[in-house]
Amino acid sequence: MFKTQTFGMTDYLRSSNPPSFFHDGWDFGYSEVGRSTVYDIHAGTVKKVAYDSGLGCFIWFVSPDKYIEVYQEGFTKKKDIYVKTGQKIGKMTGSHLHLGLIKTTKDYINKHGFPCKNWNVDNGTWLNSINVIKKYYNSKKVT
């Protein structure tokens, strides 16, 4: 799998105040998946579809079991639609798709109402999206 930025500590300064090299998600590059259909990785309710200068166009889901998913790049879905795992949620239209995944009940919403309060902090709530996807699909395999 080709990638632009992986989850976790990187060699790229992502925030200068405070200094942080932490990347809160997994970026899928346009050269690999551009214009591809994007599917939800975990059932949940759409909380917001919006634009933010740091997030670009994004769609934010919250699941009943406290997973929070943030798909960043141009999507068009209405607020509060229930999404099943594997459901189509849009097409990738930007330079890359960033998938951030958290499992928390802690405060993660910034002062503007966006799900990115601790985007640059490795506080133990951010999950490696690829590991979560692999775990789900491995649990579905017939042995």
MDTraj code that builds the backbone (N, CA, C; nanometers):
import mdtraj as md
import numpy as np

residues = "MET PHE LYS THR GLN THR PHE GLY MET THR ASP TYR LEU ARG SER SER ASN PRO PRO SER PHE PHE HIS ASP GLY TRP ASP PHE GLY TYR SER GLU VAL GLY ARG SER THR VAL TYR ASP ILE HIS ALA GLY THR VAL LYS LYS VAL ALA TYR ASP SER GLY LEU GLY CYS PHE ILE TRP PHE VAL SER PRO ASP LYS TYR ILE GLU VAL TYR GLN GLU GLY PHE THR LYS LYS LYS ASP ILE TYR VAL LYS THR GLY GLN LYS ILE GLY LYS MET THR GLY SER HIS LEU HIS LEU GLY LEU ILE LYS THR THR LYS ASP TYR ILE ASN LYS HIS GLY PHE PRO CYS LYS ASN TRP ASN VAL ASP ASN GLY THR TRP LEU ASN SER ILE ASN VAL ILE LYS LYS TYR TYR ASN SER LYS LYS VAL THR".split()
xyz = np.array([
    [0.0844, -0.1176, 0.0000],
    [0.0000, 0.0000, 0.0000],
    [0.0889, 0.1239, 0.0000],
    [0.0632, 0.2150, -0.0913],
    [0.1347, 0.3419, -0.0938],
    [0.0715, 0.4338, 0.0086],
    [0.1487, 0.5270, 0.0607],
    [0.0945, 0.6174, 0.1606],
    [0.1665, 0.7514, 0.1549],
    [0.0996, 0.8549, 0.2011],
    [0.1632, 0.9846, 0.2103],
    [0.2105, 1.0097, 0.3528],
    [0.1248, 0.9930, 0.4499],
    [0.1614, 1.0069, 0.5911],
    [0.0962, 0.8940, 0.6687],
    [0.1738, 0.8294, 0.7537],
    [0.1190, 0.7241, 0.8374],
    [0.0794, 0.7814, 0.9727],
    [0.0160, 0.6991, 1.0526],
    [-0.0278, 0.7367, 1.1859],
    [0.0912, 0.7431, 1.2815],
    [0.0868, 0.8358, 1.3751],
    [0.1849, 0.8416, 1.4838],
    [0.2903, 0.9489, 1.4648],
    [0.4043, 0.9294, 1.5275],
    [0.5129, 1.0266, 1.5216],
    [0.5771, 1.0240, 1.3832],
    [0.5994, 1.1419, 1.3268],
    [0.6582, 1.1556, 1.1938],
    [0.7824, 1.2432, 1.2027],
    [0.8487, 1.2641, 1.0909],
    [0.9632, 1.3558, 1.0878],
    [0.9211, 1.4931, 1.0347],
    [0.7908, 1.5169, 1.0293],
    [0.7349, 1.6409, 0.9769],
    [0.6725, 1.7203, 1.0913],
    [0.7165, 1.8458, 1.1092],
    [0.6606, 1.9320, 1.2130],
    [0.5184, 1.9708, 1.1736],
    [0.4210, 1.9215, 1.2464],
    [0.2804, 1.9410, 1.2129],
    [0.2206, 2.0600, 1.2882],
    [0.2799, 2.0965, 1.3989],
    [0.2318, 2.2079, 1.4798],
    [0.3524, 2.2734, 1.5450],
    [0.3556, 2.4063, 1.5436],
    [0.4697, 2.4750, 1.6042],
    [0.4403, 2.5250, 1.7451],
    [0.3133, 2.5347, 1.7830],
    [0.2796, 2.5838, 1.9157],
    [0.1657, 2.5022, 1.9752],
    [0.1933, 2.4002, 2.0527],
    [0.3257, 2.3510, 2.0893],
    [0.3867, 2.2685, 1.9761],
    [0.5201, 2.2542, 1.9741],
    [0.5839, 2.1739, 1.8700],
    [0.5350, 2.0287, 1.8762],
    [0.4946, 1.9757, 1.7614],
    [0.4456, 1.8379, 1.7577],
    [0.4729, 1.7762, 1.6217],
    [0.5175, 1.6526, 1.6241],
    [0.5414, 1.5747, 1.5031],
    [0.4377, 1.4627, 1.4921],
    [0.3319, 1.4690, 1.5737],
    [0.2309, 1.3636, 1.5789],
    [0.1286, 1.3801, 1.4669],
    [0.1004, 1.2714, 1.3959],
    [-0.0021, 1.2695, 1.2910],
    [-0.1169, 1.1825, 1.3398],
    [-0.2367, 1.2416, 1.3489],
    [-0.3512, 1.1779, 1.4135],
    [-0.4322, 1.0847, 1.3242],
    [-0.3826, 1.0529, 1.2062],
    [-0.4596, 0.9653, 1.1177],
    [-0.3719, 0.8992, 1.0145],
    [-0.4342, 0.8482, 0.9113],
    [-0.3652, 0.7812, 0.8010],
    [-0.4070, 0.8515, 0.6730],
    [-0.3099, 0.8915, 0.5925],
    [-0.3389, 0.9574, 0.4651],
    [-0.3263, 0.8576, 0.3510],
    [-0.4299, 0.8512, 0.2693],
    [-0.4297, 0.7685, 0.1493],
    [-0.4100, 0.8625, 0.0312],
    [-0.3026, 0.8449, -0.0443],
    [-0.2655, 0.9376, -0.1503],
    [-0.3531, 0.9303, -0.2741],
    [-0.3631, 1.0440, -0.3433],
    [-0.4450, 1.0535, -0.4640],
    [-0.3956, 0.9584, -0.5724],
    [-0.2640, 0.9423, -0.5855],
    [-0.2108, 0.8561, -0.6916],
    [-0.2548, 0.7114, -0.6731],
    [-0.2847, 0.6724, -0.5495],
    [-0.3296, 0.5353, -0.5229],
    [-0.4811, 0.5217, -0.5299],
    [-0.5526, 0.6143, -0.4722],
    [-0.6973, 0.5968, -0.4577],
    [-0.7802, 0.7153, -0.5073],
    [-0.7207, 0.8069, -0.5813],
    [-0.7921, 0.9243, -0.6291],
    [-0.9186, 0.8900, -0.7059],
    [-1.0240, 0.9659, -0.6802],
    [-1.1561, 0.9484, -0.7410],
    [-1.2225, 0.8163, -0.7032],
    [-1.1646, 0.7444, -0.6088],
    [-1.2234, 0.6183, -0.5633],
    [-1.3425, 0.6454, -0.4731],
    [-1.4328, 0.5490, -0.4683],
    [-1.5417, 0.5535, -0.3723],
    [-1.4837, 0.5309, -0.2335],
    [-1.5320, 0.6063, -0.1362],
    [-1.4880, 0.5931, 0.0024],
    [-1.6009, 0.5267, 0.0803],
    [-1.5664, 0.4239, 0.1564],
    [-1.6640, 0.3498, 0.2353],
    [-1.6365, 0.3686, 0.3833],
    [-1.7429, 0.3743, 0.4620],
    [-1.7305, 0.3864, 0.6064],
    [-1.6689, 0.2595, 0.6643],
    [-1.5805, 0.2739, 0.7633],
    [-1.5151, 0.1570, 0.8227],
    [-1.5840, 0.1087, 0.9499],
    [-1.6801, 0.1878, 1.0030],
    [-1.7450, 0.1497, 1.1282],
    [-1.8818, 0.2173, 1.1332],
    [-1.9857, 0.1437, 1.1704],
    [-2.1208, 0.2001, 1.1753],
    [-2.1273, 0.3177, 1.2725],
    [-2.2033, 0.4196, 1.2357],
    [-2.2163, 0.5354, 1.3221],
    [-2.3141, 0.6365, 1.2674],
    [-2.3291, 0.7457, 1.3385],
    [-2.4182, 0.8538, 1.3000],
    [-2.3353, 0.9726, 1.2535],
    [-2.3749, 1.0313, 1.1422],
    [-2.3078, 1.1510, 1.0923],
    [-2.3403, 1.2661, 1.1872],
    [-2.2368, 1.3275, 1.2447],
    [-2.2558, 1.4411, 1.3347],
    [-2.2427, 1.5738, 1.2617],
    [-2.1521, 1.5778, 1.1633],
    [-2.1320, 1.7038, 1.0920],
    [-2.0641, 1.6771, 0.9588],
    [-2.1077, 1.7515, 0.8591],
    [-2.0388, 1.7606, 0.7306],
    [-2.0101, 1.9087, 0.7142],
    [-1.8828, 1.9447, 0.7024],
    [-1.8492, 2.0868, 0.7025],
    [-1.7144, 2.1100, 0.6365],
    [-1.6735, 2.2363, 0.6372],
    [-1.5423, 2.2761, 0.5880],
    [-1.4717, 2.3506, 0.7000],
    [-1.3433, 2.3235, 0.7159],
    [-1.2582, 2.3940, 0.8105],
    [-1.1244, 2.4144, 0.7420],
    [-1.0596, 2.5275, 0.7651],
    [-0.9336, 2.5549, 0.6951],
    [-0.8272, 2.4497, 0.7246],
    [-0.8291, 2.3892, 0.8424],
    [-0.7320, 2.2853, 0.8753],
    [-0.7741, 2.1458, 0.8326],
    [-0.9040, 2.1214, 0.8266],
    [-0.9559, 1.9891, 0.7928],
    [-0.9958, 1.9763, 0.6463],
    [-1.0173, 2.0877, 0.5793],
    [-1.0765, 2.0824, 0.4462],
    [-1.2214, 2.0388, 0.4603],
    [-1.2795, 1.9840, 0.3532],
    [-1.4144, 1.9285, 0.3629],
    [-1.4050, 1.7977, 0.4394],
    [-1.4919, 1.7795, 0.5387],
    [-1.4827, 1.6583, 0.6203],
    [-1.6204, 1.6064, 0.6579],
    [-1.6230, 1.4778, 0.6931],
    [-1.7434, 1.4152, 0.7460],
    [-1.7040, 1.3479, 0.8769],
    [-1.7835, 1.3713, 0.9810],
    [-1.7527, 1.3271, 1.1162],
    [-1.8617, 1.2315, 1.1626],
    [-1.8219, 1.1120, 1.2057],
    [-1.9133, 1.0091, 1.2547],
    [-1.8858, 0.9801, 1.4016],
    [-1.9905, 0.9422, 1.4753],
    [-1.9762, 0.8904, 1.6109],
    [-2.0561, 0.7605, 1.6173],
    [-1.9942, 0.6551, 1.6711],
    [-2.0617, 0.5254, 1.6794],
    [-2.1145, 0.5015, 1.8205],
    [-2.2105, 0.4115, 1.8352],
    [-2.2644, 0.3819, 1.9684],
    [-2.1582, 0.3294, 2.0655],
    [-2.0518, 0.2667, 2.0132],
    [-1.9466, 0.2141, 2.1009],
    [-1.8293, 0.3107, 2.1163],
    [-1.8558, 0.4399, 2.0931],
    [-1.7638, 0.5510, 2.1220],
    [-1.6461, 0.5662, 2.0269],
    [-1.6538, 0.5067, 1.9069],
    [-1.5533, 0.5374, 1.8051],
    [-1.5917, 0.6693, 1.7402],
    [-1.4930, 0.7528, 1.7145],
    [-1.5126, 0.8782, 1.6431],
    [-1.4272, 0.8708, 1.5179],
    [-1.4899, 0.8873, 1.4006],
    [-1.4189, 0.8822, 1.2732],
    [-1.4256, 1.0191, 1.2081],
    [-1.3149, 1.0636, 1.1517],
    [-1.3130, 1.1886, 1.0767],
    [-1.2503, 1.1596, 0.9410],
    [-1.3324, 1.1715, 0.8356],
    [-1.2862, 1.1553, 0.6984],
    [-1.2715, 1.2956, 0.6412],
    [-1.1500, 1.3321, 0.6035],
    [-1.1242, 1.4668, 0.5549],
    [-1.1024, 1.4660, 0.4044],
    [-1.1754, 1.5423, 0.3330],
    [-1.1745, 1.5730, 0.1898],
    [-1.3180, 1.5672, 0.1400],
    [-1.3482, 1.6347, 0.0338],
    [-1.4822, 1.6661, -0.0137],
    [-1.5869, 1.5568, -0.0178],
    [-1.6767, 1.5606, 0.0775],
    [-1.7900, 1.4691, 0.0805],
    [-1.9197, 1.5482, 0.0835],
    [-2.0282, 1.4857, 0.0409],
    [-2.1595, 1.5500, 0.0466],
    [-2.2614, 1.4524, 0.1036],
    [-2.2870, 1.4656, 0.2298],
    [-2.3888, 1.3855, 0.2993],
    [-2.4615, 1.4766, 0.3966],
    [-2.5855, 1.4445, 0.4246],
    [-2.6625, 1.5242, 0.5184],
    [-2.6341, 1.4805, 0.6620],
    [-2.6476, 1.5758, 0.7523],
    [-2.6231, 1.5531, 0.8944],
    [-2.7209, 1.4494, 0.9513],
    [-2.6720, 1.3717, 1.0459],
    [-2.7513, 1.2761, 1.1232],
    [-2.8104, 1.1617, 1.0415],
    [-2.7377, 1.1133, 0.9442],
    [-2.7759, 0.9945, 0.8690],
    [-2.7009, 0.8777, 0.9303],
    [-2.7697, 0.7683, 0.9580],
    [-2.7021, 0.6512, 1.0132],
    [-2.6286, 0.5792, 0.9018],
    [-2.5057, 0.5425, 0.9272],
    [-2.4214, 0.4791, 0.8264],
    [-2.3811, 0.3406, 0.8753],
    [-2.3958, 0.2421, 0.7893],
    [-2.3534, 0.1058, 0.8203],
    [-2.2105, 0.0859, 0.7728],
    [-2.1387, -0.0039, 0.8387],
    [-2.0029, -0.0362, 0.7964],
    [-2.0052, -0.0780, 0.6504],
    [-1.9150, -0.0219, 0.5729],
    [-1.9058, -0.0561, 0.4315],
    [-1.9943, 0.0260, 0.3406],
    [-2.0770, 0.1155, 0.3955],
    [-2.1647, 0.1982, 0.3133],
    [-2.0841, 0.3059, 0.2419],
    [-2.1214, 0.3357, 0.1190],
    [-2.0569, 0.4420, 0.0427],
    [-2.0887, 0.5759, 0.1079],
    [-1.9853, 0.6578, 0.1301],
    [-2.0076, 0.7902, 0.1878],
    [-1.9632, 0.9023, 0.0952],
    [-1.8962, 0.8725, -0.0132],
    [-1.8556, 0.9769, -0.1061],
    [-1.7453, 0.9309, -0.1986],
    [-1.6932, 1.0248, -0.2761],
    [-1.5789, 1.0002, -0.3643],
    [-1.4661, 1.0920, -0.3213],
    [-1.3444, 1.0408, -0.3284],
    [-1.2285, 1.1220, -0.2941],
    [-1.2084, 1.2268, -0.4024],
    [-1.2046, 1.3526, -0.3615],
    [-1.1935, 1.4616, -0.4581],
    [-1.0714, 1.5494, -0.4360],
    [-1.0023, 1.5335, -0.3258],
    [-0.8873, 1.6182, -0.2954],
    [-0.7560, 1.5481, -0.3213],
    [-0.6499, 1.6065, -0.2679],
    [-0.5153, 1.5532, -0.2906],
    [-0.4914, 1.4219, -0.2178],
    [-0.5642, 1.3990, -0.1082],
    [-0.5515, 1.2753, -0.0316],
    [-0.6720, 1.2619, 0.0598],
    [-0.6924, 1.1425, 0.1120],
    [-0.7960, 1.1192, 0.2121],
    [-0.7266, 1.0958, 0.3452],
    [-0.7590, 1.1761, 0.4429],
    [-0.7053, 1.1602, 0.5783],
    [-0.8143, 1.0945, 0.6616],
    [-0.7831, 0.9815, 0.7235],
    [-0.8775, 0.9137, 0.8113],
    [-0.8228, 0.9148, 0.9524],
    [-0.8870, 0.9926, 1.0389],
    [-0.8515, 0.9976, 1.1800],
    [-0.9535, 0.9183, 1.2593],
    [-0.9085, 0.8422, 1.3578],
    [-0.9969, 0.7553, 1.4352],
    [-0.9605, 0.7639, 1.5829],
    [-1.0628, 0.7870, 1.6651],
    [-1.0462, 0.7993, 1.8097],
    [-1.1452, 0.7037, 1.8760],
    [-1.1127, 0.6562, 1.9939],
    [-1.2118, 0.5882, 2.0775],
    [-1.2023, 0.6525, 2.2140],
    [-1.3028, 0.7338, 2.2452],
    [-1.2950, 0.8132, 2.3674],
    [-1.4316, 0.8640, 2.4087],
    [-1.4425, 0.9011, 2.5331],
    [-1.5570, 0.9763, 2.5825],
    [-1.5089, 1.1136, 2.6298],
    [-1.3772, 1.1393, 2.6132],
    [-1.3174, 1.2661, 2.6551],
    [-1.3580, 1.3785, 2.5606],
    [-1.3355, 1.5001, 2.6040],
    [-1.3645, 1.6185, 2.5241],
    [-1.2678, 1.6267, 2.4061],
    [-1.3189, 1.6139, 2.2853],
    [-1.2349, 1.6179, 2.1656],
    [-1.2828, 1.7244, 2.0669],
    [-1.3818, 1.8045, 2.1051],
    [-1.4396, 1.9046, 2.0157],
    [-1.3775, 2.0405, 2.0462],
    [-1.3277, 2.1087, 1.9404],
    [-1.2637, 2.2384, 1.9620],
    [-1.3672, 2.3497, 1.9784],
    [-1.3214, 2.4718, 1.9998],
    [-1.4114, 2.5843, 2.0275],
    [-1.5011, 2.6204, 1.9097],
    [-1.4695, 2.5707, 1.7901],
    [-1.5514, 2.5966, 1.6719],
    [-1.6516, 2.4841, 1.6451],
    [-1.6539, 2.3835, 1.7321],
    [-1.7468, 2.2721, 1.7168],
    [-1.6980, 2.1618, 1.6252],
    [-1.5673, 2.1590, 1.5976],
    [-1.5106, 2.0578, 1.5087],
    [-1.4387, 1.9500, 1.5902],
    [-1.4332, 1.8273, 1.5380],
    [-1.3765, 1.7148, 1.6131],
    [-1.2248, 1.7057, 1.6030],
    [-1.1567, 1.8139, 1.6420],
    [-1.0107, 1.8144, 1.6235],
    [-0.9375, 1.8893, 1.7346],
    [-0.9917, 1.8881, 1.8549],
    [-0.9318, 1.9642, 1.9644],
    [-0.7883, 1.9204, 1.9932],
    [-0.7630, 1.7922, 1.9933],
    [-0.6299, 1.7405, 2.0271],
    [-0.5636, 1.6755, 1.9069],
    [-0.5783, 1.7333, 1.7896],
    [-0.5282, 1.6734, 1.6654],
    [-0.3771, 1.6543, 1.6661],
    [-0.3065, 1.7361, 1.7417],
    [-0.1598, 1.7296, 1.7397],
    [-0.1002, 1.6699, 1.8667],
    [-0.1826, 1.6025, 1.9464],
    [-0.1371, 1.5492, 2.0745],
    [-0.1591, 1.3982, 2.0785],
    [-0.0540, 1.3249, 2.1082],
    [-0.0658, 1.1801, 2.1243],
    [-0.1090, 1.1530, 2.2678],
    [-0.2391, 1.1693, 2.2942],
    [-0.2924, 1.1563, 2.4300],
    [-0.3522, 1.0187, 2.4574],
    [-0.3269, 0.9233, 2.3672],
    [-0.3746, 0.7874, 2.3874],
    [-0.5130, 0.7596, 2.3328],
    [-0.5811, 0.8618, 2.2813],
    [-0.7155, 0.8401, 2.2270],
    [-0.7141, 0.8123, 2.0769],
    [-0.6119, 0.8584, 2.0061],
    [-0.6031, 0.8377, 1.8612],
    [-0.5614, 0.6943, 1.8314],
    [-0.6252, 0.6345, 1.7316],
    [-0.5980, 0.4960, 1.6938],
    [-0.5402, 0.4898, 1.5536],
    [-0.4594, 0.3881, 1.5277],
    [-0.4067, 0.3641, 1.3940],
    [-0.5201, 0.3053, 1.3101],
    [-0.5703, 0.3816, 1.2158],
    [-0.6856, 0.3413, 1.1348],
    [-0.6621, 0.2094, 1.0629],
    [-0.5426, 0.1896, 1.0110],
    [-0.5110, 0.0670, 0.9373],
    [-0.5220, -0.0546, 1.0289],
    [-0.4728, -0.0445, 1.1520],
    [-0.4831, -0.1567, 1.2456],
    [-0.6283, -0.1901, 1.2779],
    [-0.7133, -0.0882, 1.2919],
    [-0.8551, -0.1105, 1.3207],
    [-0.9232, -0.1771, 1.2013],
    [-0.8929, -0.1319, 1.0804],
    [-0.9504, -0.1923, 0.9599],
    [-0.9070, -0.3385, 0.9485],
    [-0.7777, -0.3649, 0.9672],
    [-0.7267, -0.5025, 0.9582],
    [-0.7925, -0.5928, 1.0627],
    [-0.8062, -0.5427, 1.1847],
    [-0.8676, -0.6221, 1.2917],
    [-1.0115, -0.6583, 1.2552],
    [-1.0866, -0.5631, 1.2021],
    [-1.2253, -0.5886, 1.1633],
    [-1.2317, -0.6942, 1.0534],
    [-1.1543, -0.6763, 0.9485],
    [-1.1601, -0.7702, 0.8362],
    [-1.1047, -0.9073, 0.8724],
    [-1.0035, -0.9137, 0.9570],
    [-0.9521, -1.0433, 1.0025],
    [-1.0556, -1.1175, 1.0866],
    [-1.1371, -1.0433, 1.1626],
    [-1.2408, -1.1077, 1.2441],
    [-1.3535, -1.1634, 1.1579],
    [-1.3672, -1.1161, 1.0350],
    [-1.4733, -1.1604, 0.9442],
    [-1.4310, -1.2760, 0.8544],
    [-1.3025, -1.3085, 0.8532],
    [-1.2529, -1.4166, 0.7675],
    [-1.3030, -1.5518, 0.8165],
    [-1.3383, -1.6376, 0.7218],
    [-1.3801, -1.7737, 0.7547],
    [-1.2551, -1.8597, 0.7633],
    [-1.2411, -1.9338, 0.8716],
    [-1.1226, -2.0185, 0.8874],
    [-1.1521, -2.1629, 0.8550],
])
top = md.Topology()
chain = top.add_chain()
for i, resn in enumerate(residues, 1):
    res = top.add_residue(resn, chain, resSeq=i)
    for name in ("N", "CA", "C"):
        top.add_atom(name, md.element.get_by_symbol(name[0]), res)
traj = md.Trajectory(xyz[None], top)
